[in-house]
Amino acid sequence: MGLFSKLIEQAGKEIGLDKLTKSVSEAAGKLAEGLEAAGIDVKKEVEKEAPRYQGTVIGSSESAAAPAEGESGFSWGPVMPDEENQYNFPGTYLEYFSSIFNKDFAEYTPEYFKEPNWKSEHFTFFDGGKKALVVELLSRKSNAKRIRALCRQQGIPYLRFYYDYDGWWNTRSYVVGRVNKALGK
């Protein structure tokens, strides 16, 4: 056993992690017993809640026409919906979002911003010179919270869309619906 492992083991003993772990385990066992006594099959419920995602199917017209499982098909799921989305749009994700914002929300004068020192891209919707909404476009690898925090401080509505999650399509109706909701429409 290395020095680091010994230090962690000693710290765990001092903090009482073994007692905490045992308490949590016992509580989970009692909860499972109570649910089973109430007629709830815990294993079945866990399996039902587990993600069903198996991968993304892009391009195959036969696959795209097949019905998606569960609630899939609106803007997320293993099968690309027929509706316009960022993956079947003839351009980049940035062109896709820009197209929607400029066409469907032209009354707000959406402006694109890319911060040079950050991996952040966002559109700010202006209503008569006043900021009405900020929509940030992020990679799933991003941990950016700066713009969201600034918007919160200033009381400006904020949305974010991830553009590179497999199985998350950002369909036109999904994007328009979320933006409308954020704008209070």
Backbone hydrogen bonds, N-H to C=O, Kabsch-Sander energy under -0.5 kcal/mol:
donor,donor_aa,acceptor,acceptor_aa,energy
6,K,2,G,-2.1
7,L,3,L,-2.3
8,I,4,F,-2.3
9,E,5,S,-2.5
10,Q,6,K,-2.5
11,A,7,L,-2.6
12,G,8,I,-2.6
13,K,9,E,-1.8
14,E,10,Q,-2.3
15,I,11,A,-2.4
16,G,12,G,-1.8
17,L,12,G,-2.5
20,L,16,G,-2.1
21,T,17,L,-3.0
22,K,18,D,-2.1
23,S,19,K,-2.5
24,V,20,L,-2.6
25,S,21,T,-2.4
26,E,22,K,-2.5
27,A,23,S,-2.5
28,A,24,V,-2.4
29,G,25,S,-2.1
30,K,26,E,-2.5
31,L,27,A,-2.3
32,A,28,A,-2.5
33,E,29,G,-2.4
34,G,30,K,-2.5
35,L,31,L,-2.4
36,E,32,A,-2.5
37,A,33,E,-2.3
38,A,34,G,-1.4
39,G,36,E,-1.4
40,I,35,L,-2.7
41,D,39,G,-0.6
42,V,40,I,-1.1
45,E,41,D,-2.2
46,V,42,V,-2.5
47,E,43,K,-2.3
48,K,44,K,-2.1
49,E,45,E,-1.8
50,A,46,V,-1.2
54,Q,55,G,-0.5
57,V,78,P,-1.6
58,I,56,T,-0.6
61,S,59,G,-0.5
64,A,60,S,-2.6
65,A,61,S,-1.4
66,A,62,E,-0.8
66,A,63,S,-0.7
72,S,69,E,-1.9
73,G,76,W,-2.4
74,F,71,E,-0.9
77,G,167,G,-2.4
80,M,57,V,-1.2
86,Q,169,W,-1.6
88,N,85,N,-0.6
89,F,85,N,-0.9
91,G,89,F,-2.4
96,Y,92,T,-2.2
97,F,93,Y,-2.5
98,S,94,L,-2.5
99,S,95,E,-2.3
100,I,96,Y,-2.0
101,F,97,F,-2.9
102,N,98,S,-2.7
103,K,99,S,-1.9
104,D,100,I,-3.0
105,F,100,I,-0.5
105,F,101,F,-1.3
106,A,103,K,-0.5
108,Y,105,F,-2.0
109,T,106,A,-1.3
111,E,124,T,-2.5
113,F,122,H,-3.0
115,E,120,S,-1.5
118,W,115,E,-1.0
121,E,137,L,-0.9
122,H,113,F,-2.7
123,F,135,V,-2.8
124,T,111,E,-2.7
125,F,123,F,-0.5
125,F,133,L,-3.3
126,F,108,Y,-1.9
126,F,109,T,-0.8
126,F,124,T,-0.6
127,D,130,K,-3.2
128,G,126,F,-0.5
130,K,127,D,-1.2
132,A,125,F,-3.7
133,L,125,F,-1.3
134,V,157,P,-1.9
135,V,123,F,-3.0
136,E,134,V,-0.6
136,E,159,L,-2.9
137,L,121,E,-3.0
138,L,136,E,-0.6
138,L,161,F,-2.6
142,S,139,S,-1.7
149,A,145,K,-2.3
150,L,146,R,-2.4
151,C,147,I,-2.6
152,R,148,R,-2.3
153,Q,149,A,-2.4
154,Q,150,L,-2.0
155,G,151,C,-0.9
155,G,152,R,-0.6
156,I,151,C,-2.5
159,L,134,V,-2.4
161,F,136,E,-2.6
163,Y,138,L,-2.0
166,D,164,D,-0.6
168,W,165,Y,-1.9
169,W,75,S,-2.6
169,W,167,G,-0.7
170,N,75,S,-0.9
172,R,84,E,-2.5
175,V,171,T,-2.5
176,V,172,R,-2.9
177,G,173,S,-2.4
178,R,174,Y,-2.4
179,V,175,V,-2.4
180,N,176,V,-2.8
181,K,177,G,-2.3
182,A,178,R,-2.2
183,L,179,V,-2.0
184,G,180,N,-0.5
184,G,181,K,-1.0
185,K,180,N,-3.0
